[in-house]
Amino acid sequence: MDITQYFKPLSATIFPSRTPPTPTAAPSKAPQIPNSPPPHPIDPHPSPPTRHQPLPPELSIEPCTPTHLPSLKRINALLLPIPYPEKFYTEILSSRETARLTRIAIWHPPHPPNRKSSPTKNPKSGRISDSVPTFTPTPAETEGKVIGSIRCRLEHGGPTPPNQPSIREIYIQTLTLLAPYRGLGIGTALLDTIVQEAVTQHGATSLYAHVWEKNEEALEWYTKRGFEVGDAVEGYYRRLKPGGAKVVRRRVGVGEILRIGRGDAGKKREKEREDVDSKEAGESGGD
């Protein structure tokens, strides 16, 4: 996966100057009890931070449909240096597994407040009257605008001991978001959607991705969300100099579902899964 241009550099924060505090005498140290634990032990495996930022009401995260593909292709071509073949996109629609691990971020602009209503015709009198306001949204307002996406695949690990479940990992192939919509928690919401799907439906135990070794902001974004940065894979990117990529990996489990919660975003994910199931049932004749 490559998200070379995924993150827009953040502007530096300017802190007001402060008067340095007057030095005071150092307090006397309390006697230490031998072999006593530190007062604030550090968890060697901290959980990813919980996202408290509410999602914008204009946002919806939906399964990919044929109408989304043209916009998805344009965004990937704009933000990713690696071109993807047509099969990469057709698999989203033809593979049930890939469809479940692909989500599209849609932005629905609010209706213009001062937009005039269209005059209506009274079906009984036949007269034209604008006393009953009507509103017909444009196609762009109805369908919304594709602003980003995430596409993953399920991978099975190597051989496991007898009577032990196989190791399953989710590989993040692409994760994109247009620059004007960054900083709103949308990228994290896309990731959380896949985490919940990976754990509850596929029994995955970890997620991982490749990040260009010079993309410091992308690496920071992943580490803030609980990913650990591994060693670089030399020559992973042929079109970039240097061509190394670092593997970022994060363990997932039932605790992830509790962290993500059952708020508005959780309800949206349930609705998305129902949409995928109903679409598959329609294609198979309901069997």
Disulfide bonds with the S-S distance in Angstrom:
none
